[in-house]
Amino acid sequence: MEFSSKLLEKAVQEMSQLPGIGKRTALRLMLHLLRQPEDQTLELAKALKAMRTDIKFCKSCNNISDQDICEICANPHRTHEIICVVEDIRDVMAIENTSSFKGLYHVLGGKISPMDGIGPNDLNIQPLVEKVKQGTVKELIFALGSTMEGDTTNFYIYKQIQDYHVTTSTIARGISVGNELEYTDEITLGRSIINRIPFEASLKS
């Protein structure tokens, strides 16, 4: 692909690194931005820069936030004794869209996957165990996708906290085995949260 401008070529190259965007799509997007009012394009650039430099990770749950503590953790109307354990930020958004859960979250930042070189120490597991040790958590809801890696991660955390007085449950298996939470419709996901089952029972199924 030949470019008459090195600046355009650089912009297309950077845009094409995004998932699902090839060079042709990147070129179309860049040419579209060139046709827009300059201030509109600059506002987009400003928003992207602010997102990358100013967004924080909640010190309590590891969710993205504009403050040190996210709005969910800081909300006094949420049930702080129940924590929903999820893989990443997209899962928090998916569950919040159901309006079926009023507790807090804990974002692991991934799942245990030896094949990919991801072990327990690579995830945000130890802070969760420390929360349980403090004795203020009454229930952990395992809401990882129903994959082998998700089940492995659930079981690892369960073994870490089984000596403490905390209820463990997992979302109901209305979600197809192998599916990720972010692709599940809101009604099914909401019902899975409400109809969660004891984690020990899921080990027998």
N, C-alpha and C positions, 0 to 999 in steps of 0.2 A: 504494500500500500504506500503510494507516494504522497508526500505532503509538501505543500508550497510554503508552509510555515513550521519552523522548528518548535515554536511555542504551542501551536495546535497539536503537533505530533507528541510533544511531551504530555499535554493534557489528556490526549486520547490514550497514551500508554498508561498513565496513572489510573484513569477511569476503567480501563479494560482489566485491571487487576481485581476488580470487585467480582464477587461470585455471580455467575450467570450473565455476565456482560462481556461479550467479545469485542473485537476492535471495531467492527462495523457498527454495532450498537453504541459503543463509546463515541465514535465519530459523529453519529446522528445526534447524540445528546450534547456534545460540545458545540456543534453547529447550531443547535437549537438555542443554547445559552448565548451564543454570539448574536443571535437575532433578537434576544430579549433586551429590555432597557438595562443599561449598565448597572444601575443601583440595585436592580433585582438580582443580578448575578453576584454582585459584591455582597449582598445580604446572605446569599446562599453560602458563599465562601466564609463569611464571618460566622455563620451558624455552625458550619462544619469545624472551624477552628476552635470555637468555644466548646463544642461538644467534646472534642478530643483533649483539650487542655484543662477544662474546668469540671467535667463530670467526675464524681467521686464514687467510691464503693462504700456502702454503708458499713460502719465499723461493727455493727451488731449482726447483720444478716448477709452481708456481701452483695446486696442488691444495688443497682445503680441509683445514684442520688445526686442532688445538687448540694446537699449538706452532708455533714459527717454521719448523721443518723437519718435514714430515709423516712418519708412521710408515713409509711406503714408501721414501722417500729415506734415512731414517735406518737402515733395515734392512741390516746388513752382509751378509746372506745373499742379497740381490738382486744381479743382474748390473748393475753401474753403467756398463758400457761400451755397453749397448744402451738406447736411448731410444725409447719409443713416443709418437709425436706425435698428440694427440687434440684435438678441438674444445673439449669442456667436461668438467666434473666427472662428469656422468652417463656419459660414455664410459669414464672410468677405472673406475667401478663396474661397468659392463657387462663390461669385459675381465677385471677381477679376479674376477668371478663364474665365469669359465670355468676358472680355475686353470691356464691354459695359458701364462701369461707371467710371467717372473721378473725382468724388467728394470725400468727406471724409466720414468716418464712425463714428458711436457711438455704442459701444458694451454695451448692458444693463446687460449682465451676467445672463440672464434668462427671464422668463415671469411671470406676476402676476398670481398666482394660489392659491386661498384661501384653496382649498382642500389639497394642499401640504404645507400649512403654509407660502407661499411666498407672501408678500405684497409689495407695492410700495417702502417702505423704505429699503427693502432687495436688491433692484436693483439699478443700476447706472443711475437713472432717474433725480435726482436733478441737477447733473452737466450739463445734456442736457438742462434742463429748464434754467439754468444760462447762457448757451451759447446763447440761443434764446433771453433772456433778454438784452444781450449786443448789439443786433441789427445788428450783422454782418451776421447772417444766413438768407438766402432768402427762402430756401425750406428745409423741412424735408420729407424724403421718408421713409414711414413705410414699412419695409421689413421683418416683422416677419411672421412666418408660419401661414397659414390660418386655425388656430384652435381657439376654444373658448378662450383659454388663450391668444393667440396672439391678437385676436380682442379686448379683454378686456384691454390688455396692450396698444394697439394703442389708444383706446378711452380715457384711463386715461391720457396719455401724451397729446393728443389733447385738453382735457379740461384744462390742465395746461398751455398751450401756446396759447389758442385761442384768447386771448386779445392782442396778439402781432402781428405785421405785418410780418407774415411768411406764405408762402404757404405750405400746407400739402398735400401730395399725398401718394398713396399706390401702390405697385406693381400690375400689371394687374393680374387678376385671371385666367391666363393660367395655373397656378399651381393648382393642384387638392386640394379641400378642405380637410383639415386634414393632408396634407403632410408637411414635414419639408424641408427647403431650401436645406440642404446638400445632399438630395437624388434626387433633381431635375436636369434634364439634362441641360447642359450649354446653349443650344440654347433657350430652353423654358425660363430659368431664365433670360438670356440676353434680350429677347424680353419683358419679364415682367417689367424689369427695364426701358427699352426704352419707352414702351407703358404704363407707370404708369398713374393712374387716380387721380383726386382730392379726398382727403380723405373723404370730405363731401359726395361725390357721392357714395362712398362705404357704407356709413351708410344707404343709402336708398335702396340698393340692397338686 
